[in-house]
Amino acid sequence: MTPVSKRPRVICHMMTSLDGRILTDGWPLSKEGRQQYEQVHATYDAQGWLCGRVTMEQHFAQGVRPDAEIARKHHGAPRDDFVAPGEHDSFAFAIDTHGRLDWDTNDIDGDHVVAILSARVSDEYLAVLRERGVSYLLCGAPEVDLAEALEKIAARFGVRTLMLEGGGKINGSMLRDGLIDEVSVLVTPVVDGRIGTPALFDVDEDHVTPRRLELESVEKRADGVLWVRYRVERPGG
């Protein structure tokens, strides 16, 4: 028998320009064209979505904590994860290694907020998250262990399909570690051309091995948008 995966199926779902940029501000797209992103997202019937700290800070969190608070680190015994009380059936997962994000709500458009943190974050920050009903997972140190985070997402919250909708850095890290199963890209009829804007995958390393993907399908959508799906073969698979 084929072993059952301990992690969710991960779909990296993004909207890009023709030149691979992902910062959509200012793009000449119709409302119908922009709506394709959420419409396609809904077809996957996922139980959760995941972003990195920068994306969450820009669009969803209520701010960032002072540097002095972020600098406090835990050096004691391992601590338990926290699952907030209540019925939750959809989730917004935030990779926030150092606990920078300030949350005053545990909900994003009906999705329960779960912070994915390094085990080095302070007890004081964890106490604040518990008080505000924000769940958290402690996954590795000093950096977040992404594979461990995915296993905990499946085990603690029953997530079977997870949408990865982050910036280029978290997308690149997940691809590098063999943690993406499918890439779903809505390619817009737009050339961005702005040097230095984020790309679909950015890996901050000296030696990066390019990856070949297997084309699954191409579909023309509204406003000239193409929905392109690729299967990602796991390393050694």
FIDRENVEX-974669 format. One record per residue (C-alpha): z, y, x; residue in three letters. Coordinates in Angstrom, 1 decimal. Each point is the difference from the previous one (the first is absolute). Example, Ala and Ser with C-alpha at 12.3 -4.5 7.8 and 13.67 -1.06 7.14 Angstrom:
2
<atom><zz>7.8</zz><yy>-4.5</yy><xx>12.3</xx><code>ALA</code></atom>
<atom><zz>-0.7</zz><yy>3.4</yy><xx>1.4</xx><code>SER</code></atom>
***
This chain:
237
<atom><zz>0.0</zz><yy>0.0</yy><xx>0.0</xx><code>MET</code></atom>
<atom><zz>-0.7</zz><yy>3.6</yy><xx>1.1</xx><code>THR</code></atom>
<atom><zz>3.3</zz><yy>1.8</yy><xx>0.8</xx><code>PRO</code></atom>
<atom><zz>0.9</zz><yy>2.8</yy><xx>-2.4</xx><code>VAL</code></atom>
<atom><zz>0.0</zz><yy>3.4</yy><xx>1.6</xx><code>SER</code></atom>
<atom><zz>3.4</zz><yy>1.6</yy><xx>0.3</xx><code>LYS</code></atom>
<atom><zz>-1.5</zz><yy>3.5</yy><xx>-0.4</xx><code>ARG</code></atom>
<atom><zz>-2.0</zz><yy>1.7</yy><xx>-2.7</xx><code>PRO</code></atom>
<atom><zz>-3.8</zz><yy>0.2</yy><xx>0.0</xx><code>ARG</code></atom>
<atom><zz>-0.7</zz><yy>3.4</yy><xx>1.5</xx><code>VAL</code></atom>
<atom><zz>-2.9</zz><yy>2.1</yy><xx>-1.1</xx><code>ILE</code></atom>
<atom><zz>-0.8</zz><yy>3.1</yy><xx>2.1</xx><code>CYS</code></atom>
<atom><zz>-1.4</zz><yy>2.3</yy><xx>-2.7</xx><code>HIS</code></atom>
<atom><zz>-1.4</zz><yy>3.4</yy><xx>1.1</xx><code>MET</code></atom>
<atom><zz>-2.5</zz><yy>2.7</yy><xx>-0.8</xx><code>MET</code></atom>
<atom><zz>-2.1</zz><yy>1.2</yy><xx>2.9</xx><code>THR</code></atom>
<atom><zz>-2.8</zz><yy>2.4</yy><xx>0.9</xx><code>SER</code></atom>
<atom><zz>-3.2</zz><yy>-1.4</yy><xx>1.4</xx><code>LEU</code></atom>
<atom><zz>1.4</zz><yy>0.7</yy><xx>3.5</xx><code>ASP</code></atom>
<atom><zz>3.2</zz><yy>-1.9</yy><xx>-0.7</xx><code>GLY</code></atom>
<atom><zz>2.4</zz><yy>2.9</yy><xx>-0.6</xx><code>ARG</code></atom>
<atom><zz>2.8</zz><yy>-0.4</yy><xx>-2.6</xx><code>ILE</code></atom>
<atom><zz>1.3</zz><yy>3.6</yy><xx>-0.5</xx><code>LEU</code></atom>
<atom><zz>-1.7</zz><yy>0.7</yy><xx>-3.3</xx><code>THR</code></atom>
<atom><zz>1.0</zz><yy>3.7</yy><xx>-0.5</xx><code>ASP</code></atom>
<atom><zz>-3.1</zz><yy>2.1</yy><xx>-0.4</xx><code>GLY</code></atom>
<atom><zz>-2.5</zz><yy>-2.8</yy><xx>-0.6</xx><code>TRP</code></atom>
<atom><zz>-2.8</zz><yy>0.8</yy><xx>-2.4</xx><code>PRO</code></atom>
<atom><zz>0.7</zz><yy>-2.8</yy><xx>-2.5</xx><code>LEU</code></atom>
<atom><zz>0.1</zz><yy>0.1</yy><xx>-3.8</xx><code>SER</code></atom>
<atom><zz>3.1</zz><yy>-0.8</yy><xx>-1.9</xx><code>LYS</code></atom>
<atom><zz>-1.6</zz><yy>-3.3</yy><xx>-1.1</xx><code>GLU</code></atom>
<atom><zz>-0.8</zz><yy>-0.8</yy><xx>3.7</xx><code>GLY</code></atom>
<atom><zz>3.6</zz><yy>0.6</yy><xx>1.0</xx><code>ARG</code></atom>
<atom><zz>1.3</zz><yy>-2.1</yy><xx>-2.9</xx><code>GLN</code></atom>
<atom><zz>-1.7</zz><yy>-3.1</yy><xx>1.5</xx><code>GLN</code></atom>
<atom><zz>2.8</zz><yy>-0.4</yy><xx>2.4</xx><code>TYR</code></atom>
<atom><zz>2.7</zz><yy>-0.7</yy><xx>-2.6</xx><code>GLU</code></atom>
<atom><zz>-2.4</zz><yy>-1.9</yy><xx>-2.3</xx><code>GLN</code></atom>
<atom><zz>-0.8</zz><yy>-2.5</yy><xx>2.8</xx><code>VAL</code></atom>
<atom><zz>3.7</zz><yy>-0.1</yy><xx>1.0</xx><code>HIS</code></atom>
<atom><zz>0.9</zz><yy>-1.2</yy><xx>-3.5</xx><code>ALA</code></atom>
<atom><zz>-2.4</zz><yy>-2.9</yy><xx>0.1</xx><code>THR</code></atom>
<atom><zz>2.1</zz><yy>-1.7</yy><xx>2.7</xx><code>TYR</code></atom>
<atom><zz>3.1</zz><yy>-0.2</yy><xx>-2.4</xx><code>ASP</code></atom>
<atom><zz>2.3</zz><yy>0.5</yy><xx>3.0</xx><code>ALA</code></atom>
<atom><zz>3.8</zz><yy>0.1</yy><xx>-0.3</xx><code>GLN</code></atom>
<atom><zz>0.4</zz><yy>2.7</yy><xx>2.7</xx><code>GLY</code></atom>
<atom><zz>-1.6</zz><yy>2.4</yy><xx>2.5</xx><code>TRP</code></atom>
<atom><zz>0.9</zz><yy>1.0</yy><xx>3.5</xx><code>LEU</code></atom>
<atom><zz>-0.4</zz><yy>3.2</yy><xx>2.1</xx><code>CYS</code></atom>
<atom><zz>1.2</zz><yy>1.2</yy><xx>3.3</xx><code>GLY</code></atom>
<atom><zz>2.6</zz><yy>2.8</yy><xx>0.5</xx><code>ARG</code></atom>
<atom><zz>-2.6</zz><yy>2.8</yy><xx>0.5</xx><code>VAL</code></atom>
<atom><zz>-1.8</zz><yy>-0.7</yy><xx>-3.3</xx><code>THR</code></atom>
<atom><zz>3.3</zz><yy>-0.3</yy><xx>-1.9</xx><code>MET</code></atom>
<atom><zz>1.2</zz><yy>3.2</yy><xx>1.5</xx><code>GLU</code></atom>
<atom><zz>-3.2</zz><yy>1.9</yy><xx>-1.0</xx><code>GLN</code></atom>
<atom><zz>-0.3</zz><yy>-1.3</yy><xx>-3.5</xx><code>HIS</code></atom>
<atom><zz>3.1</zz><yy>-1.7</yy><xx>-1.4</xx><code>PHE</code></atom>
<atom><zz>3.3</zz><yy>0.6</yy><xx>1.7</xx><code>ALA</code></atom>
<atom><zz>2.1</zz><yy>3.1</yy><xx>-0.7</xx><code>GLN</code></atom>
<atom><zz>0.2</zz><yy>1.0</yy><xx>3.6</xx><code>GLY</code></atom>
<atom><zz>1.4</zz><yy>-1.1</yy><xx>3.4</xx><code>VAL</code></atom>
<atom><zz>3.5</zz><yy>-0.2</yy><xx>1.3</xx><code>ARG</code></atom>
<atom><zz>1.3</zz><yy>2.3</yy><xx>2.8</xx><code>PRO</code></atom>
<atom><zz>-0.7</zz><yy>-1.2</yy><xx>3.6</xx><code>ASP</code></atom>
<atom><zz>3.7</zz><yy>-0.3</yy><xx>0.7</xx><code>ALA</code></atom>
<atom><zz>0.4</zz><yy>-2.5</yy><xx>-2.8</xx><code>GLU</code></atom>
<atom><zz>-3.0</zz><yy>-2.0</yy><xx>0.9</xx><code>ILE</code></atom>
<atom><zz>1.3</zz><yy>-0.3</yy><xx>3.6</xx><code>ALA</code></atom>
<atom><zz>3.1</zz><yy>-1.9</yy><xx>-1.1</xx><code>ARG</code></atom>
<atom><zz>-0.5</zz><yy>-3.7</yy><xx>0.7</xx><code>LYS</code></atom>
<atom><zz>1.8</zz><yy>-3.2</yy><xx>-1.0</xx><code>HIS</code></atom>
<atom><zz>1.2</zz><yy>-2.2</yy><xx>2.9</xx><code>HIS</code></atom>
<atom><zz>2.2</zz><yy>-2.4</yy><xx>-1.8</xx><code>GLY</code></atom>
<atom><zz>-0.4</zz><yy>-3.3</yy><xx>-1.8</xx><code>ALA</code></atom>
<atom><zz>-3.1</zz><yy>-0.8</yy><xx>-2.1</xx><code>PRO</code></atom>
<atom><zz>0.2</zz><yy>1.3</yy><xx>-3.6</xx><code>ARG</code></atom>
<atom><zz>-1.4</zz><yy>-1.3</yy><xx>-3.2</xx><code>ASP</code></atom>
<atom><zz>-3.1</zz><yy>1.2</yy><xx>-1.9</xx><code>ASP</code></atom>
<atom><zz>0.7</zz><yy>1.8</yy><xx>-3.3</xx><code>PHE</code></atom>
<atom><zz>-1.8</zz><yy>-0.6</yy><xx>-3.3</xx><code>VAL</code></atom>
<atom><zz>0.9</zz><yy>2.7</yy><xx>-2.5</xx><code>ALA</code></atom>
<atom><zz>1.3</zz><yy>-1.2</yy><xx>-3.4</xx><code>PRO</code></atom>
<atom><zz>-2.4</zz><yy>0.1</yy><xx>-2.9</xx><code>GLY</code></atom>
<atom><zz>-3.2</zz><yy>-1.6</yy><xx>-1.2</xx><code>GLU</code></atom>
<atom><zz>-2.9</zz><yy>0.8</yy><xx>2.3</xx><code>HIS</code></atom>
<atom><zz>-3.5</zz><yy>-1.5</yy><xx>-0.3</xx><code>ASP</code></atom>
<atom><zz>-2.1</zz><yy>2.3</yy><xx>2.2</xx><code>SER</code></atom>
<atom><zz>0.9</zz><yy>1.5</yy><xx>3.4</xx><code>PHE</code></atom>
<atom><zz>-0.8</zz><yy>2.8</yy><xx>2.5</xx><code>ALA</code></atom>
<atom><zz>0.8</zz><yy>-1.1</yy><xx>3.5</xx><code>PHE</code></atom>
<atom><zz>0.5</zz><yy>2.7</yy><xx>2.7</xx><code>ALA</code></atom>
<atom><zz>-0.1</zz><yy>-1.0</yy><xx>3.7</xx><code>ILE</code></atom>
<atom><zz>2.5</zz><yy>2.5</yy><xx>1.4</xx><code>ASP</code></atom>
<atom><zz>1.2</zz><yy>-1.3</yy><xx>3.4</xx><code>THR</code></atom>
<atom><zz>2.5</zz><yy>2.7</yy><xx>0.8</xx><code>HIS</code></atom>
<atom><zz>1.1</zz><yy>0.8</yy><xx>-3.5</xx><code>GLY</code></atom>
<atom><zz>-1.6</zz><yy>3.5</yy><xx>-0.1</xx><code>ARG</code></atom>
<atom><zz>-0.8</zz><yy>0.2</yy><xx>-3.7</xx><code>LEU</code></atom>
<atom><zz>2.3</zz><yy>1.7</yy><xx>-2.5</xx><code>ASP</code></atom>
<atom><zz>-0.2</zz><yy>-1.6</yy><xx>-3.5</xx><code>TRP</code></atom>
<atom><zz>1.6</zz><yy>1.6</yy><xx>-3.0</xx><code>ASP</code></atom>
<atom><zz>-1.5</zz><yy>-2.6</yy><xx>-2.4</xx><code>THR</code></atom>
<atom><zz>-0.6</zz><yy>-3.7</yy><xx>0.2</xx><code>ASN</code></atom>
<atom><zz>-3.2</zz><yy>0.1</yy><xx>-2.0</xx><code>ASP</code></atom>
<atom><zz>-3.7</zz><yy>1.0</yy><xx>0.6</xx><code>ILE</code></atom>
<atom><zz>-2.0</zz><yy>0.0</yy><xx>-3.2</xx><code>ASP</code></atom>
<atom><zz>2.0</zz><yy>-3.0</yy><xx>-1.2</xx><code>GLY</code></atom>
<atom><zz>0.0</zz><yy>-1.9</yy><xx>3.3</xx><code>ASP</code></atom>
<atom><zz>3.4</zz><yy>-0.7</yy><xx>1.5</xx><code>HIS</code></atom>
<atom><zz>0.4</zz><yy>1.5</yy><xx>3.5</xx><code>VAL</code></atom>
<atom><zz>0.9</zz><yy>-2.4</yy><xx>2.9</xx><code>VAL</code></atom>
<atom><zz>0.6</zz><yy>1.4</yy><xx>3.5</xx><code>ALA</code></atom>
<atom><zz>-1.0</zz><yy>-2.3</yy><xx>2.8</xx><code>ILE</code></atom>
<atom><zz>2.1</zz><yy>1.0</yy><xx>3.0</xx><code>LEU</code></atom>
<atom><zz>0.9</zz><yy>-0.9</yy><xx>3.5</xx><code>SER</code></atom>
<atom><zz>3.4</zz><yy>-1.7</yy><xx>0.4</xx><code>ALA</code></atom>
<atom><zz>1.1</zz><yy>3.0</yy><xx>2.1</xx><code>ARG</code></atom>
<atom><zz>0.3</zz><yy>2.5</yy><xx>-2.9</xx><code>VAL</code></atom>
<atom><zz>3.5</zz><yy>1.3</yy><xx>-0.6</xx><code>SER</code></atom>
<atom><zz>2.5</zz><yy>-1.3</yy><xx>-2.5</xx><code>ASP</code></atom>
<atom><zz>0.1</zz><yy>3.6</yy><xx>-1.5</xx><code>GLU</code></atom>
<atom><zz>-3.7</zz><yy>-0.1</yy><xx>-0.9</xx><code>TYR</code></atom>
<atom><zz>0.3</zz><yy>-3.4</yy><xx>-1.6</xx><code>LEU</code></atom>
<atom><zz>2.9</zz><yy>1.2</yy><xx>-2.1</xx><code>ALA</code></atom>
<atom><zz>-2.1</zz><yy>2.9</yy><xx>-1.2</xx><code>VAL</code></atom>
<atom><zz>-2.8</zz><yy>-2.4</yy><xx>-1.0</xx><code>LEU</code></atom>
<atom><zz>2.4</zz><yy>-2.2</yy><xx>-1.9</xx><code>ARG</code></atom>
<atom><zz>1.5</zz><yy>2.9</yy><xx>-1.8</xx><code>GLU</code></atom>
<atom><zz>-3.5</zz><yy>1.2</yy><xx>-1.1</xx><code>ARG</code></atom>
<atom><zz>-1.0</zz><yy>-3.5</yy><xx>-1.1</xx><code>GLY</code></atom>
<atom><zz>-2.7</zz><yy>-0.4</yy><xx>2.7</xx><code>VAL</code></atom>
<atom><zz>-0.3</zz><yy>-3.6</yy><xx>1.3</xx><code>SER</code></atom>
<atom><zz>-0.5</zz><yy>-0.7</yy><xx>3.7</xx><code>TYR</code></atom>
<atom><zz>-1.0</zz><yy>-2.7</yy><xx>2.4</xx><code>LEU</code></atom>
<atom><zz>1.2</zz><yy>-0.1</yy><xx>3.6</xx><code>LEU</code></atom>
<atom><zz>-2.8</zz><yy>-1.5</yy><xx>2.1</xx><code>CYS</code></atom>
<atom><zz>0.3</zz><yy>-0.1</yy><xx>3.8</xx><code>GLY</code></atom>
<atom><zz>1.0</zz><yy>2.5</yy><xx>2.7</xx><code>ALA</code></atom>
<atom><zz>-0.8</zz><yy>2.4</yy><xx>1.5</xx><code>PRO</code></atom>
<atom><zz>-3.3</zz><yy>-0.1</yy><xx>-2.0</xx><code>GLU</code></atom>
<atom><zz>-0.6</zz><yy>-1.6</yy><xx>-3.4</xx><code>VAL</code></atom>
<atom><zz>-1.2</zz><yy>-3.6</yy><xx>0.3</xx><code>ASP</code></atom>
<atom><zz>-2.9</zz><yy>0.1</yy><xx>-2.5</xx><code>LEU</code></atom>
<atom><zz>-0.3</zz><yy>-3.8</yy><xx>-0.4</xx><code>ALA</code></atom>
<atom><zz>3.7</zz><yy>-0.2</yy><xx>-0.8</xx><code>GLU</code></atom>
<atom><zz>-0.3</zz><yy>2.8</yy><xx>-2.5</xx><code>ALA</code></atom>
<atom><zz>-2.8</zz><yy>-1.8</yy><xx>-1.8</xx><code>LEU</code></atom>
<atom><zz>2.1</zz><yy>-3.2</yy><xx>-0.2</xx><code>GLU</code></atom>
<atom><zz>2.9</zz><yy>2.0</yy><xx>-1.4</xx><code>LYS</code></atom>
<atom><zz>-2.2</zz><yy>1.8</yy><xx>-2.5</xx><code>ILE</code></atom>
<atom><zz>-1.1</zz><yy>-3.4</yy><xx>-1.4</xx><code>ALA</code></atom>
<atom><zz>3.5</zz><yy>-1.6</yy><xx>0.1</xx><code>ALA</code></atom>
<atom><zz>2.1</zz><yy>3.0</yy><xx>-1.3</xx><code>ARG</code></atom>
<atom><zz>-2.4</zz><yy>1.4</yy><xx>-2.6</xx><code>PHE</code></atom>
<atom><zz>-2.4</zz><yy>-2.8</yy><xx>-0.9</xx><code>GLY</code></atom>
<atom><zz>-3.1</zz><yy>1.9</yy><xx>1.1</xx><code>VAL</code></atom>
<atom><zz>-3.1</zz><yy>-2.2</yy><xx>0.1</xx><code>ARG</code></atom>
<atom><zz>-2.7</zz><yy>2.6</yy><xx>0.5</xx><code>THR</code></atom>
<atom><zz>0.7</zz><yy>3.2</yy><xx>2.0</xx><code>LEU</code></atom>
<atom><zz>-2.3</zz><yy>3.0</yy><xx>0.3</xx><code>MET</code></atom>
<atom><zz>0.0</zz><yy>1.6</yy><xx>3.5</xx><code>LEU</code></atom>
<atom><zz>-0.9</zz><yy>3.7</yy><xx>-0.6</xx><code>GLU</code></atom>
<atom><zz>1.3</zz><yy>1.7</yy><xx>3.1</xx><code>GLY</code></atom>
<atom><zz>-1.3</zz><yy>2.2</yy><xx>2.8</xx><code>GLY</code></atom>
<atom><zz>-2.1</zz><yy>-1.2</yy><xx>2.8</xx><code>GLY</code></atom>
<atom><zz>3.0</zz><yy>-0.9</yy><xx>2.2</xx><code>LYS</code></atom>
<atom><zz>1.7</zz><yy>-2.4</yy><xx>-2.4</xx><code>ILE</code></atom>
<atom><zz>-3.3</zz><yy>-1.4</yy><xx>-1.1</xx><code>ASN</code></atom>
<atom><zz>-1.0</zz><yy>-0.6</yy><xx>3.7</xx><code>GLY</code></atom>
<atom><zz>3.4</zz><yy>-1.6</yy><xx>0.8</xx><code>SER</code></atom>
<atom><zz>-0.3</zz><yy>-2.4</yy><xx>-2.9</xx><code>MET</code></atom>
<atom><zz>-3.5</zz><yy>-1.0</yy><xx>0.9</xx><code>LEU</code></atom>
<atom><zz>0.9</zz><yy>-0.4</yy><xx>3.7</xx><code>ARG</code></atom>
<atom><zz>2.9</zz><yy>-2.3</yy><xx>-1.0</xx><code>ASP</code></atom>
<atom><zz>-2.2</zz><yy>-2.2</yy><xx>-2.3</xx><code>GLY</code></atom>
<atom><zz>1.8</zz><yy>1.1</yy><xx>-3.1</xx><code>LEU</code></atom>
<atom><zz>-2.9</zz><yy>1.1</yy><xx>-2.2</xx><code>ILE</code></atom>
<atom><zz>-2.0</zz><yy>-2.5</yy><xx>-2.1</xx><code>ASP</code></atom>
<atom><zz>-2.6</zz><yy>2.3</yy><xx>-1.6</xx><code>GLU</code></atom>
<atom><zz>-1.3</zz><yy>3.5</yy><xx>0.7</xx><code>VAL</code></atom>
<atom><zz>-1.1</zz><yy>1.8</yy><xx>-3.2</xx><code>SER</code></atom>
<atom><zz>-1.8</zz><yy>3.3</yy><xx>0.8</xx><code>VAL</code></atom>
<atom><zz>-1.5</zz><yy>2.6</yy><xx>-2.4</xx><code>LEU</code></atom>
<atom><zz>-2.6</zz><yy>1.6</yy><xx>2.2</xx><code>VAL</code></atom>
<atom><zz>-0.9</zz><yy>3.4</yy><xx>-1.4</xx><code>THR</code></atom>
<atom><zz>-3.3</zz><yy>1.9</yy><xx>0.5</xx><code>PRO</code></atom>
<atom><zz>1.8</zz><yy>2.5</yy><xx>2.1</xx><code>VAL</code></atom>
<atom><zz>-0.3</zz><yy>0.8</yy><xx>3.8</xx><code>VAL</code></atom>
<atom><zz>3.4</zz><yy>1.4</yy><xx>1.0</xx><code>ASP</code></atom>
<atom><zz>-0.9</zz><yy>1.0</yy><xx>3.6</xx><code>GLY</code></atom>
<atom><zz>3.5</zz><yy>1.5</yy><xx>0.8</xx><code>ARG</code></atom>
<atom><zz>1.0</zz><yy>-1.0</yy><xx>3.5</xx><code>ILE</code></atom>
<atom><zz>3.6</zz><yy>-1.3</yy><xx>0.2</xx><code>GLY</code></atom>
<atom><zz>0.5</zz><yy>-0.9</yy><xx>-3.7</xx><code>THR</code></atom>
<atom><zz>1.4</zz><yy>-3.5</yy><xx>-0.6</xx><code>PRO</code></atom>
<atom><zz>-2.3</zz><yy>-3.0</yy><xx>-0.1</xx><code>ALA</code></atom>
<atom><zz>0.3</zz><yy>-3.2</yy><xx>-2.1</xx><code>LEU</code></atom>
<atom><zz>1.5</zz><yy>-1.9</yy><xx>3.0</xx><code>PHE</code></atom>
<atom><zz>1.6</zz><yy>1.6</yy><xx>3.0</xx><code>ASP</code></atom>
<atom><zz>1.7</zz><yy>-2.1</yy><xx>2.6</xx><code>VAL</code></atom>
<atom><zz>2.1</zz><yy>2.0</yy><xx>2.6</xx><code>ASP</code></atom>
<atom><zz>-0.5</zz><yy>-2.4</yy><xx>2.9</xx><code>GLU</code></atom>
<atom><zz>-1.9</zz><yy>0.0</yy><xx>3.3</xx><code>ASP</code></atom>
<atom><zz>-1.7</zz><yy>-3.3</yy><xx>-0.7</xx><code>HIS</code></atom>
<atom><zz>-1.3</zz><yy>-0.6</yy><xx>-3.5</xx><code>VAL</code></atom>
<atom><zz>-2.1</zz><yy>-3.0</yy><xx>-0.9</xx><code>THR</code></atom>
<atom><zz>-2.6</zz><yy>0.8</yy><xx>-2.7</xx><code>PRO</code></atom>
<atom><zz>0.1</zz><yy>-2.3</yy><xx>-3.0</xx><code>ARG</code></atom>
<atom><zz>-2.9</zz><yy>-1.5</yy><xx>-1.9</xx><code>ARG</code></atom>
<atom><zz>0.5</zz><yy>-0.3</yy><xx>-3.8</xx><code>LEU</code></atom>
<atom><zz>-1.9</zz><yy>-2.2</yy><xx>-2.5</xx><code>GLU</code></atom>
<atom><zz>-1.8</zz><yy>1.8</yy><xx>-2.8</xx><code>LEU</code></atom>
<atom><zz>1.1</zz><yy>-1.1</yy><xx>-3.5</xx><code>GLU</code></atom>
<atom><zz>-1.8</zz><yy>2.4</yy><xx>-2.3</xx><code>SER</code></atom>
<atom><zz>-1.5</zz><yy>3.4</yy><xx>-0.5</xx><code>VAL</code></atom>
<atom><zz>0.0</zz><yy>1.9</yy><xx>-3.4</xx><code>GLU</code></atom>
<atom><zz>-1.4</zz><yy>3.3</yy><xx>-0.9</xx><code>LYS</code></atom>
<atom><zz>2.5</zz><yy>2.1</yy><xx>-2.0</xx><code>ARG</code></atom>
<atom><zz>-0.1</zz><yy>3.5</yy><xx>-1.6</xx><code>ALA</code></atom>
<atom><zz>-1.1</zz><yy>3.1</yy><xx>2.0</xx><code>ASP</code></atom>
<atom><zz>-1.7</zz><yy>-2.0</yy><xx>2.7</xx><code>GLY</code></atom>
<atom><zz>3.2</zz><yy>-1.7</yy><xx>1.1</xx><code>VAL</code></atom>
<atom><zz>-0.4</zz><yy>-3.5</yy><xx>1.5</xx><code>LEU</code></atom>
<atom><zz>2.8</zz><yy>-2.6</yy><xx>-0.3</xx><code>TRP</code></atom>
<atom><zz>-0.2</zz><yy>-2.2</yy><xx>3.0</xx><code>VAL</code></atom>
<atom><zz>2.2</zz><yy>-3.1</yy><xx>0.5</xx><code>ARG</code></atom>
<atom><zz>0.6</zz><yy>-1.9</yy><xx>3.2</xx><code>TYR</code></atom>
<atom><zz>1.9</zz><yy>-3.1</yy><xx>0.8</xx><code>ARG</code></atom>
<atom><zz>2.2</zz><yy>0.1</yy><xx>3.1</xx><code>VAL</code></atom>
<atom><zz>0.2</zz><yy>-3.2</yy><xx>2.0</xx><code>GLU</code></atom>
<atom><zz>3.4</zz><yy>-0.5</yy><xx>1.5</xx><code>ARG</code></atom>
<atom><zz>0.1</zz><yy>-0.2</yy><xx>3.8</xx><code>PRO</code></atom>
<atom><zz>-0.5</zz><yy>-3.6</yy><xx>1.1</xx><code>GLY</code></atom>
<atom><zz>-1.1</zz><yy>-0.9</yy><xx>-3.6</xx><code>GLY</code></atom>
***
